[in-house]
């Protein structure tokens, strides 16, 4: 991927705004139970960024945090409840939900936690049972 400026994003009401710069480390779809329940959808589109590539430009004091486990610190707007991103401290990455960056050129490369899916998708992308080995998963690919 070439260098680009993916742009700005926000929560549902706009009280929390941010900018992402450079290139995401990875993009894809997560099918884990936690992401499905958090997003209230059958799958969640993710884009993983190094923390220095994500800058809060408005409403930093309006961001709420919830961590069910030490692996994920989910962030949302305290005004509208709109979800904006998840810090993954063990990976050293921030998952900025692709849907909250309107002009982002989302190019998914894989599906993660496909072993937990509730929505089977035939798109030719690799379907990881859990996570790739480089993200501390089994690296096992499931059949489409």
DSSP file (Angstrom, degrees, kcal/mol; ACC not computed):
  #  RESIDUE AA STRUCTURE BP1 BP2  ACC     N-H-->O    O-->H-N    N-H-->O    O-->H-N    TCO  KAPPA ALPHA  PHI   PSI    X-CA   Y-CA   Z-CA
    1    1 A X              0   0    0      0, 0.0     2,-0.2     0, 0.0     3,-0.1   0.000 360.0 360.0 360.0 143.5    0.0    0.0    0.0
    2    2 A X        -     0   0    0      1,-0.1     2,-0.1    20,-0.0     0, 0.0  -0.522 360.0 -84.3 -89.2 160.8    1.2    3.5   -0.7
    3    3 A X        +     0   0    0     -2,-0.2     2,-0.3    20,-0.1    -1,-0.1  -0.394  61.3 157.3 -63.2 138.5    1.2    6.3    1.8
    4    4 A X        -     0   0    0     18,-0.2    18,-0.9    -2,-0.1     2,-0.7  -0.961  47.0-116.0-153.9 167.2   -2.1    8.1    2.0
    5    5 A X        -     0   0    0     -2,-0.3    16,-0.1    16,-0.2     3,-0.1  -0.873  23.9-168.2-110.9  96.8   -4.1   10.2    4.4
    6    6 A X        -     0   0    0     -2,-0.7     2,-0.3    16,-0.4    97,-0.1   0.789  36.3-142.5 -60.0 -29.3   -7.2    8.1    5.2
    7    7 A X  E     -A   20   0A   0     13,-1.2    13,-2.5    -3,-0.1     2,-0.3  -0.725  25.1 -28.0 115.1-157.6   -8.9   11.1    6.8
    8    8 A X  E     -A   19   0A   0     -2,-0.3    95,-0.5    11,-0.2    94,-0.3  -0.726  44.8-178.2-110.6 153.3  -11.1   12.0    9.7
    9    9 A X  E     -A   18   0A   0      9,-2.6     9,-2.3    -2,-0.3     2,-0.3  -0.882   0.5-176.0-141.0 173.7  -13.7   10.1   11.6
   10   10 A X  E     -A   17   0A   0     90,-1.5     7,-0.2    -2,-0.3    92,-0.0  -0.976  31.3 -91.3-160.5 170.1  -16.1   10.6   14.4
   11   11 A X        -     0   0    0      5,-2.0    72,-0.1    -2,-0.3    73,-0.1  -0.121  61.7 -82.3 -73.7-175.8  -18.7    9.0   16.7
   12   12 A X  S    S+     0   0    0      1,-0.2    -1,-0.1     2,-0.1    71,-0.0   0.868 129.7  33.7 -61.1 -40.9  -22.4    9.0   15.7
   13   13 A X  S    S-     0   0    0     69,-0.0    -1,-0.2     3,-0.0     0, 0.0   0.620 107.1-118.2 -94.6 -13.3  -23.1   12.6   16.9
   14   14 A X  S    S+     0   0    0      2,-0.2    -2,-0.1    44,-0.0    -5,-0.0   0.428  80.2 119.8  92.5  -1.1  -19.7   14.1   16.1
   15   15 A X  S    S+     0   0    0      1,-0.1     2,-0.5    47,-0.1    47,-0.1   0.830  76.3  48.9 -66.8 -30.5  -18.8   15.0   19.7
   16   16 A X  S    S+     0   0    0     46,-0.1    -5,-2.0    44,-0.1     2,-0.3  -0.953  75.8 173.5-109.8 123.6  -15.7   12.8   19.5
   17   17 A X  E     +AB  10  58A   0     41,-2.5    40,-2.1    -2,-0.5    41,-1.7  -0.943   2.3 171.2-130.1 152.4  -13.6   13.3   16.4
   18   18 A X  E     -AB   9  56A   0     -9,-2.3    -9,-2.6    -2,-0.3     2,-0.4  -0.957  22.3-135.5-152.2 166.0  -10.2   11.9   15.3
   19   19 A X  E     -AB   8  55A   0     36,-2.5    36,-2.7    -2,-0.3     2,-0.4  -0.979  10.5-158.3-127.1 142.6   -7.8   11.7   12.5
   20   20 A X  E     -AB   7  54A   0    -13,-2.5   -13,-1.2    -2,-0.4     2,-0.3  -0.963  15.1-173.9-117.6 140.1   -5.9    8.6   11.2
   21   21 A X        +     0   0    0     32,-2.0     2,-0.2    -2,-0.4   -16,-0.2  -0.923  43.4   9.0-132.6 157.2   -2.7    9.0    9.2
   22   22 A X  S    S-     0   0    0    -18,-0.9   -16,-0.4    -2,-0.3     2,-0.4  -0.519 101.5 -32.7  80.7-144.1   -0.4    6.7    7.3
   23   23 A X        -     0   0    0     -2,-0.2    27,-0.4   -20,-0.1     2,-0.1  -0.908  54.5-119.5-117.8 140.2   -1.2    3.1    6.7
   24   24 A X        -     0   0    0     -2,-0.4    25,-0.3     1,-0.1     3,-0.1  -0.450  17.9-133.6 -70.0 153.8   -3.2    0.6    8.8
   25   25 A X  S    S-     0   0    0     23,-3.2     2,-0.3     1,-0.3    24,-0.2   0.843  84.2  -8.2 -73.9 -36.3   -1.3   -2.5   10.0
   26   26 A X  E     -C   48   0B   0     22,-1.0    22,-3.0     2,-0.0     2,-0.3  -0.987  58.6-160.9-158.7 155.8   -4.2   -4.7    8.9
   27   27 A X  E     +C   47   0B   0     -2,-0.3    82,-2.6    20,-0.2    83,-0.6  -0.996  35.5 102.4-140.4 142.4   -7.8   -4.6    7.8
   28   28 A X  E     -Cd  46 110B   0     18,-1.9    18,-2.7    -2,-0.3     2,-0.4  -0.958  61.4 -62.7 177.8-157.7  -10.5   -7.2    7.8
   29   29 A X  E     -Cd  45 111B   0     81,-2.0    83,-3.0    -2,-0.3     2,-0.5  -0.967  32.9-151.6-122.7 134.6  -13.6   -8.6    9.4
   30   30 A X  E     +Cd  44 112B   0     14,-3.1    14,-2.3    -2,-0.4    83,-0.2  -0.907  13.7 178.8-108.0 134.0  -13.9   -9.9   13.0
   31   31 A X        +     0   0    0     81,-2.1    82,-0.1    -2,-0.5    -1,-0.1   0.236  35.5 132.2-113.7   9.5  -16.5  -12.5   13.8
   32   32 A X     >  -     0   0    0     80,-0.2     4,-2.5     1,-0.1     5,-0.2  -0.239  67.3-116.7 -67.2 155.4  -15.7  -13.0   17.6
   33   33 A X  H  > S+     0   0    0      1,-0.2     4,-2.6     2,-0.2     5,-0.2   0.885 113.3  53.7 -57.4 -42.2  -18.5  -13.0   20.0
   34   34 A X  H  > S+     0   0    0      1,-0.2     4,-2.6     2,-0.2    -1,-0.2   0.930 111.2  43.7 -62.6 -46.7  -17.3   -9.9   21.8
   35   35 A X  H  > S+     0   0    0      2,-0.2     4,-2.7     1,-0.2     6,-0.3   0.899 113.9  51.5 -66.1 -39.9  -17.1   -7.8   18.6
   36   36 A X  H  X>S+     0   0    0     -4,-2.5     5,-1.4     1,-0.2     4,-1.1   0.936 114.7  41.9 -62.5 -45.1  -20.5   -9.0   17.4
   37   37 A X  H  <5S+     0   0    0     -4,-2.6    -2,-0.2    -5,-0.2    -1,-0.2   0.892 115.2  50.2 -69.9 -39.0  -22.1   -8.1   20.7
   38   38 A X  H  <5S+     0   0    0     -4,-2.6    -2,-0.2    -5,-0.2    -1,-0.2   0.905 118.8  37.5 -65.1 -41.7  -20.3   -4.8   21.0
   39   39 A X  H  <5S-     0   0    0     -4,-2.7    -1,-0.2     2,-0.2    -2,-0.2   0.570 101.0-132.6 -87.1  -8.8  -21.2   -3.8   17.5
   40   40 A X  T  <5S+     0   0    0     -4,-1.1     2,-0.3     1,-0.2    -3,-0.2   0.854  73.6 102.6  57.1  36.1  -24.7   -5.3   17.6
   41   41 A X  S   <S-     0   0    0     -5,-1.4    -1,-0.2    -6,-0.3    -2,-0.2  -0.905  86.1-110.0-141.0 167.9  -24.0   -6.9   14.2
   42   42 A X  S    S+     0   0    0     -2,-0.3    76,-0.5     1,-0.1    77,-0.3   0.643 101.2  11.7 -76.8 -13.4  -23.1  -10.2   12.8
   43   43 A X        -     0   0    0     -7,-0.1     2,-0.4    -8,-0.1   -12,-0.2  -0.979  67.9-139.4-158.9 152.9  -19.5   -9.1   11.9
   44   44 A X  E     -C   30   0B   0    -14,-2.3   -14,-3.1    -2,-0.3     2,-0.5  -0.978  13.1-138.7-124.1 127.8  -17.3   -6.1   12.6
   45   45 A X  E     -C   29   0B   0     -2,-0.4    53,-1.4   -16,-0.2    54,-0.4  -0.724  30.8-169.2 -83.3 122.9  -15.1   -4.3   10.0
   46   46 A X  E     -C   28   0B   0    -18,-2.7   -18,-1.9    -2,-0.5     2,-0.4  -0.813  23.2-170.5-115.5 154.4  -11.7   -3.5   11.6
   47   47 A X  E     -C   27   0B   0     49,-0.5    49,-2.7    -2,-0.3     2,-0.4  -0.948  19.0-149.4-137.7 120.9   -8.7   -1.4   10.7
   48   48 A X  E     +CE  26  95B   0    -22,-3.0   -23,-3.2    -2,-0.4   -22,-1.0  -0.780  20.0 178.3 -97.8 131.5   -5.7   -1.8   13.0
   49   49 A X  E     - E   0  94B   0     45,-2.6    45,-2.8    -2,-0.4     2,-0.2  -0.913  35.9-106.0-129.5 151.5   -3.4    1.2   13.5
   50   50 A X  E >   - E   0  93B   0    -27,-0.4     3,-2.4    -2,-0.3     4,-0.3  -0.568  42.4-114.5 -68.3 143.6   -0.3    2.0   15.4
   51   51 A X  G >  S+     0   0    0     41,-0.6     3,-1.6     1,-0.3    -1,-0.1   0.827 114.8  60.2 -53.6 -35.3   -1.3    4.3   18.3
   52   52 A X  G 3  S+     0   0    0      1,-0.3    -1,-0.3     3,-0.0    -2,-0.0   0.627  97.5  61.7 -70.3 -10.5    0.7    7.3   16.9
   53   53 A X  G <  S+     0   0    0     -3,-2.4   -32,-2.0     1,-0.1     2,-0.5   0.487  94.8  70.6 -90.3  -4.3   -1.4    7.1   13.7
   54   54 A X  E <   +B   20   0A   0     -3,-1.6     2,-0.5    -4,-0.3   -34,-0.2  -0.961  61.6 178.9-118.5 120.1   -4.6    7.9   15.6
   55   55 A X  E     -B   19   0A   0    -36,-2.7   -36,-2.5    -2,-0.5     2,-0.5  -0.978  25.4-137.0-125.9 124.8   -5.1   11.4   17.0
   56   56 A X  E     +B   18   0A   0     -2,-0.5   -38,-0.3   -38,-0.2     3,-0.1  -0.671  23.6 177.6 -75.2 124.2   -8.2   12.6   18.9
   57   57 A X  E     +     0   0A   0    -40,-2.1     2,-0.3    -2,-0.5   -39,-0.2   0.581  64.3  15.2-105.8 -14.2   -9.0   16.0   17.5
   58   58 A X  E    S+B   17   0A   0    -41,-1.7   -41,-2.5     1,-0.0    -1,-0.3  -0.950 116.6  17.7-159.5 137.7  -12.1   16.8   19.5
   59   59 A X    >   +     0   0    0     -2,-0.3     3,-2.2   -43,-0.2     4,-0.1   0.732  56.2 151.9  80.6  24.8  -13.9   15.4   22.6
   60   60 A X  G >  S+     0   0    0      1,-0.3     3,-1.2     2,-0.2   -44,-0.1   0.862  77.7  53.6 -55.6 -35.9  -11.1   13.4   24.3
   61   61 A X  G 3  S+     0   0    0      1,-0.2    -1,-0.3    17,-0.0   -45,-0.1   0.530 101.3  62.4 -76.0  -5.0  -12.8   14.1   27.6
   62   62 A X  G <  S+     0   0    0     -3,-2.2    16,-3.0   -47,-0.1     2,-0.6   0.219  78.8 108.3-103.2  12.1  -16.0   12.7   26.2
   63   63 A X  E <   -F   77   0B   0     -3,-1.2     2,-0.2    14,-0.2    14,-0.2  -0.814  52.9-159.0 -97.2 124.6  -14.6    9.2   25.5
   64   64 A X  E     -F   76   0B   0     12,-3.2    12,-1.7    -2,-0.6     2,-0.4  -0.663   6.3-151.3 -95.4 156.5  -15.8    6.4   27.8
   65   65 A X  E     +F   75   0B   0     -2,-0.2     2,-0.4    10,-0.2    10,-0.2  -0.987  15.5 177.0-132.9 139.0  -13.9    3.1   28.2
   66   66 A X  E     -F   74   0B   0      8,-2.2     8,-2.6    -2,-0.4     2,-0.5  -0.988   4.3-174.0-137.8 130.3  -14.9   -0.4   29.0
   67   67 A X  E     +     0   0B   0     -2,-0.4     6,-0.1     6,-0.2     3,-0.1  -0.925  12.5 176.5-128.6 110.6  -12.6   -3.4   29.2
   68   68 A X  E    S+     0   0B   0     -2,-0.5     2,-0.3     4,-0.3    -1,-0.1   0.810  83.1  14.1 -72.8 -33.0  -14.1   -6.8   29.7
   69   69 A X  E >  S-F   72   0B   0      3,-0.6     3,-0.9    -3,-0.1    -1,-0.1  -0.896  84.4-108.5-135.2 164.6  -10.6   -8.3   29.4
   70   70 A X  T 3  S+     0   0    0     -2,-0.3    20,-0.3     1,-0.2    19,-0.2   0.573 112.1  69.0 -71.3  -6.0   -7.1   -6.8   29.6
   71   71 A X  T 3  S+     0   0    0      1,-0.2     2,-0.4    18,-0.1    19,-0.3   0.751 103.4  36.0 -81.4 -25.5   -6.8   -7.5   25.8
   72   72 A X  E <   -F   69   0B   0     -3,-0.9     2,-0.7    16,-0.2    -3,-0.6  -0.983  52.5-170.9-140.9 125.6   -9.3   -4.9   24.7
   73   73 A X  E     - G   0  87B   0     14,-2.8    14,-2.5    -2,-0.4     2,-0.2  -0.900  24.2-153.9-112.9  98.9  -10.3   -1.4   25.9
   74   74 A X  E     -FG  66  86B   0     -8,-2.6    -8,-2.2    -2,-0.7     2,-0.4  -0.543   8.3-156.9 -80.6 136.5  -13.4   -0.5   24.0
   75   75 A X  E     +FG  65  85B   0     10,-3.0     9,-2.1    -2,-0.2    10,-1.0  -0.907  17.5 163.4-120.1 140.7  -14.0    3.3   23.5
   76   76 A X  E     -FG  64  83B   0    -12,-1.7   -12,-3.2    -2,-0.4     2,-0.4  -0.948  42.6 -90.5-148.1 165.5  -17.2    5.1   22.9
   77   77 A X  E  >  -F   63   0B   0      5,-2.4     4,-1.7    -2,-0.3   -14,-0.2  -0.678  24.7-148.6 -80.9 129.7  -18.8    8.6   23.0
   78   78 A X  T  4 S+     0   0    0    -16,-3.0    -1,-0.1    -2,-0.4   -15,-0.1   0.695  94.7  51.9 -71.1 -19.0  -20.4    9.4   26.3
   79   79 A X  T  4 S+     0   0    0    -17,-0.3    -1,-0.2     3,-0.1   -16,-0.0   0.953 128.8  10.3 -81.7 -55.2  -22.9   11.7   24.6
   80   80 A X  T  4 S-     0   0    0      2,-0.1    -2,-0.2     0, 0.0     3,-0.1   0.585  91.3-123.8-104.2 -12.0  -24.4    9.4   21.8
   81   81 A X     <  +     0   0    0     -4,-1.7     2,-0.1     1,-0.3    -3,-0.1   0.489  54.4 158.0  80.9   1.9  -22.9    6.0   22.8
   82   82 A X        -     0   0    0     -6,-0.1    -5,-2.4     1,-0.1    -1,-0.3  -0.399  41.0-126.2 -65.2 131.6  -21.4    5.7   19.4
   83   83 A X  E     +G   76   0B   0     -7,-0.2    -7,-0.2     1,-0.1     3,-0.1  -0.569  34.4 168.2 -78.5 139.3  -18.5    3.3   19.3
   84   84 A X  E     -     0   0B   0     -9,-2.1    13,-1.2     1,-0.4     2,-0.3   0.728  52.2 -26.8-121.6 -43.0  -15.2    4.7   17.8
   85   85 A X  E     -GH  75  96B   0    -10,-1.0   -10,-3.0    11,-0.2    -1,-0.4  -0.985  43.3-127.2-164.7 172.8  -12.3    2.3   18.5
   86   86 A X  E     -GH  74  95B   0      9,-2.1     9,-3.3    -2,-0.3     2,-0.4  -0.996  18.6-140.5-133.0 127.1  -10.7   -0.3   20.7
   87   87 A X  E     -GH  73  94B   0    -14,-2.5   -14,-2.8    -2,-0.4     2,-0.5  -0.730  11.0-166.5 -82.4 133.2   -7.2   -0.2   22.2
   88   88 A X  E >>> + H   0  93B   0      5,-3.0     5,-1.7    -2,-0.4     4,-1.4  -0.771   9.6 177.5-117.8  82.0   -5.4   -3.5   22.1
   89   89 A X  T 345S+     0   0    0     -2,-0.5    -1,-0.1     1,-0.3   -18,-0.1   0.811  76.5  57.8 -60.7 -32.5   -2.5   -2.9   24.5
   90   90 A X  T 345S+     0   0    0    -19,-0.3    -1,-0.3   -20,-0.3   -19,-0.1   0.800 115.5  37.0 -69.2 -26.9   -1.1   -6.5   24.2
   91   91 A X  T <45S-     0   0    0     -3,-1.1    -1,-0.2   -20,-0.3    -2,-0.2   0.598 106.2-127.3 -94.8 -14.7   -0.8   -6.0   20.4
   92   92 A X  T  <5S+     0   0    0     -4,-1.4   -41,-0.6     1,-0.3     2,-0.3   0.838  71.2 113.9  70.0  33.0    0.3   -2.4   20.6
   93   93 A X  E   < -EH  50  88B   0     -5,-1.7    -5,-3.0   -43,-0.2     2,-0.5  -0.906  59.8-138.1-135.7 160.2   -2.5   -1.4   18.2
   94   94 A X  E     -EH  49  87B   0    -45,-2.8   -45,-2.6    -2,-0.3     2,-0.9  -0.984  14.8-144.8-119.2 127.6   -5.7    0.5   18.0
   95   95 A X  E     -EH  48  86B   0     -9,-3.3    -9,-2.1    -2,-0.5     2,-0.7  -0.829  14.9-169.1 -92.1 107.3   -8.7   -0.9   16.1
   96   96 A X  E     - H   0  85B   0    -49,-2.7   -49,-0.5    -2,-0.9   -11,-0.2  -0.885  31.0-117.4 -95.9 118.1  -10.5    2.0   14.5
   97   97 A X    >   -     0   0    0    -13,-1.2     3,-2.1    -2,-0.7     4,-0.2  -0.348  16.7-136.9 -60.7 125.2  -13.9    0.7   13.2
   98   98 A X  G >  S+     0   0    0    -53,-1.4     3,-1.4     1,-0.3     6,-0.2   0.806  99.1  63.9 -54.9 -33.0  -13.8    1.1    9.5
   99   99 A X  G 3  S+     0   0    0    -54,-0.4    -1,-0.3     1,-0.3    -2,-0.1   0.688  95.1  58.8 -68.2 -18.1  -17.4    2.4    9.5
  100  100 A X  G <  S+     0   0    0     -3,-2.1   -90,-1.5     1,-0.2     2,-0.6   0.376  92.3  71.1 -95.3   6.2  -16.6    5.5   11.5
  101  101 A X    X   -     0   0    0     -3,-1.4     3,-1.9    -4,-0.2   -92,-0.2  -0.830  68.9-169.0-117.6  89.7  -14.0    6.8    8.9
  102  102 A X  T 3  S+     0   0    0     -2,-0.6    -1,-0.1   -94,-0.3   -93,-0.1   0.793  81.6  38.2 -54.2 -38.8  -16.3    7.9    6.1
  103  103 A X  T 3  S+     0   0    0    -95,-0.5    -1,-0.3   -97,-0.1     2,-0.2   0.270  85.6 128.1 -98.8  12.4  -13.6    8.4    3.4
  104  104 A X    <   -     0   0    0     -3,-1.9     2,-1.6    -6,-0.2    -3,-0.1  -0.499  61.0-133.2 -73.6 132.7  -11.4    5.5    4.3
  105  105 A X        -     0   0    0     -2,-0.2     2,-0.4     2,-0.1    -1,-0.1  -0.641  29.3-161.3 -84.9  81.8  -10.5    3.1    1.5
  106  106 A X        +     0   0    0     -2,-1.6     2,-0.4    -8,-0.1   -59,-0.1  -0.536  17.4 173.4 -73.6 119.0  -11.3   -0.1    3.4
  107  107 A X        -     0   0    0     -2,-0.4   -80,-0.2   -79,-0.0    -1,-0.1  -0.783  18.7-153.5-128.0  86.7   -9.6   -3.1    1.8
  108  108 A X        -     0   0    0     -2,-0.4   -80,-0.3     1,-0.1     3,-0.1  -0.291  15.2-176.8 -64.7 143.8  -10.1   -6.1    3.9
  109  109 A X        -     0   0    0    -82,-2.6    17,-0.7     1,-0.3     2,-0.3   0.577  61.3  -3.8-113.6 -17.3   -7.5   -8.9    3.7
  110  110 A X  E     -di  28 126B   0    -83,-0.6   -81,-2.0    15,-0.2     2,-0.4  -0.979  58.8-114.1-164.4 169.9   -8.9  -11.6    6.0
  111  111 A X  E     -di  29 127B   0     15,-2.5    17,-2.9    -2,-0.3     3,-0.3  -0.973  31.1-158.1-114.0 133.1  -11.5  -12.7    8.4
  112  112 A X  E    S+d   30   0B   0    -83,-3.0   -81,-2.1    -2,-0.4    19,-0.2  -0.821  70.6  16.7-112.2 155.8  -10.5  -13.3   12.0
  113  113 A X  S >  S+     0   0    0     17,-2.9     3,-2.0    -2,-0.3    16,-0.2   0.829  72.1 154.1  54.4  35.6  -12.2  -15.5   14.7
  114  114 A X  G >   +     0   0    0     14,-2.8     3,-1.6    -3,-0.3    15,-0.2   0.717  59.4  75.6 -66.3 -19.1  -14.2  -17.1   11.9
  115  115 A X  G 3  S+     0   0    0     14,-1.6    -1,-0.3    13,-0.5    14,-0.1   0.670  99.5  44.7 -63.0 -16.2  -14.5  -20.2   14.1
  116  116 A X  G <  S+     0   0    0     -3,-2.0    -1,-0.3    13,-0.2    -2,-0.2   0.288  87.4 140.0-107.0   7.2  -17.2  -18.1   16.0
  117  117 A X    <   -     0   0    0     -3,-1.6     3,-0.1     1,-0.1   -74,-0.1  -0.084  33.3-179.3 -60.6 150.8  -19.0  -16.8   13.0
  118  118 A X  S    S+     0   0    0    -76,-0.5     2,-0.4     1,-0.2    -1,-0.1   0.335  79.8  55.0-118.3  -7.3  -22.8  -16.4   12.7
  119  119 A X  S    S-     0   0    0    -77,-0.3     2,-0.4   -88,-0.1    -1,-0.2  -0.913  76.6-150.6-132.7 104.4  -22.7  -15.1    9.2
  120  120 A X        -     0   0    0     -2,-0.4     2,-0.5    -3,-0.1    24,-0.0  -0.612  15.4-166.7 -78.0 129.8  -20.8  -17.1    6.6
  121  121 A X        -     0   0    0     -2,-0.4     2,-0.9     0, 0.0     3,-0.2  -0.973  14.1-158.7-123.3 124.7  -19.3  -14.9    3.9
  122  122 A X        +     0   0    0     -2,-0.5    -2,-0.0     1,-0.2    22,-0.0  -0.840  45.3 127.5-103.9  96.6  -18.0  -16.3    0.6
  123  123 A X  S    S-     0   0    0     -2,-0.9    -1,-0.2     2,-0.2     3,-0.1   0.304  76.5-108.7-132.0   4.7  -15.6  -13.6   -0.6
  124  124 A X  S    S+     0   0    0      1,-0.3     2,-0.2    -3,-0.2    -2,-0.1   0.398  76.6 129.1  82.0  -4.5  -12.4  -15.5   -1.3
  125  125 A X  S    S-     0   0    0      1,-0.1    -1,-0.3   -15,-0.0    -2,-0.2  -0.528  70.4 -91.0 -81.7 151.5  -10.5  -13.9    1.7
  126  126 A X  E     -i  110   0B   0    -17,-0.7   -15,-2.5    -2,-0.2     2,-0.7  -0.344  33.9-145.7 -60.8 141.0   -8.7  -16.2    4.2
  127  127 A X  E     -iJ 111 142B   0     15,-0.6    15,-4.0   -17,-0.2     2,-0.3  -0.901  13.6-156.0-112.8 100.7  -10.9  -17.3    7.1
  128  128 A X  E     - J   0 141B   0    -17,-2.9   -14,-2.8    -2,-0.7   -13,-0.5  -0.579  16.1-140.3 -79.5 134.5   -8.8  -17.6   10.3
  129  129 A X  S    S-     0   0    0     11,-3.2   -14,-1.6    -2,-0.3   -13,-0.2   0.932  88.9 -28.5 -56.2 -45.8  -10.1  -19.9   13.0
  130  130 A X  S    S-     0   0    0     10,-0.4   -17,-2.9     1,-0.3     2,-0.3   0.256 114.9 -26.8-132.3 -95.1   -8.9  -17.3   15.5
  131  131 A X        -     0   0    0    -19,-0.2     8,-2.2   -18,-0.1    -1,-0.3  -0.891  64.8 -93.6-127.8 158.6   -6.0  -15.0   14.7
  132  132 A X    > > -     0   0    0     -2,-0.3     5,-1.9     6,-0.2     3,-1.8  -0.327  43.5-109.1 -62.2 155.5   -2.9  -15.1   12.5
  133  133 A X  G > 5S+     0   0    0      1,-0.3     3,-2.2     3,-0.2    -1,-0.1   0.861 118.2  62.3 -56.4 -37.8    0.3  -16.3   14.3
  134  134 A X  G 3 5S+     0   0    0      1,-0.3    -1,-0.3     2,-0.1    -2,-0.0   0.672 104.9  48.5 -66.1 -13.9    1.8  -12.8   14.2
  135  135 A X  G < 5S-     0   0    0     -3,-1.8    -1,-0.3     2,-0.0    -2,-0.2   0.004 129.9 -96.5-110.5  25.7   -1.1  -11.7   16.4
  136  136 A X  T < 5S+     0   0    0     -3,-2.2    -3,-0.2     1,-0.2    -2,-0.1   0.758  85.6 124.5  69.3  29.5   -0.7  -14.6   18.8
  137  137 A X  S   <S-     0   0    0     -5,-1.9    -1,-0.2    -7,-0.1    -5,-0.1  -0.414  77.2 -98.0-104.2-174.1   -3.3  -16.8   17.3
  138  138 A X        -     0   0    0     -2,-0.1    -6,-0.2     2,-0.1    -5,-0.1   0.746  41.5-136.9 -76.2 -24.5   -3.1  -20.4   15.9
  139  139 A X        +     0   0    0     -8,-2.2     2,-0.3     1,-0.3    -7,-0.1   0.499  49.9 152.4  77.8   3.4   -2.8  -19.3   12.3
  140  140 A X        -     0   0    0     -9,-0.3   -11,-3.2    -8,-0.1     2,-0.5  -0.506  34.7-149.7 -73.4 129.9   -5.2  -22.0   11.3
  141  141 A X  E     -J  128   0B   0     -2,-0.3   -13,-0.2   -13,-0.2     2,-0.2  -0.863   9.3-149.0-100.7 131.3   -7.2  -21.2    8.2
  142  142 A X  E     -J  127   0B   0    -15,-4.0   -15,-0.6    -2,-0.5     2,-0.1  -0.610  27.1 -95.5 -94.6 156.6  -10.7  -22.6    7.9
  143  143 A X              0   0    0     -2,-0.2    -1,-0.1     1,-0.1   -17,-0.0  -0.383 360.0 360.0 -68.0 150.4  -12.4  -23.6    4.6
  144  144 A X              0   0    0     -2,-0.1    -1,-0.1   -24,-0.0   -20,-0.1   0.501 360.0 360.0 -73.3 360.0  -14.7  -21.0    3.1
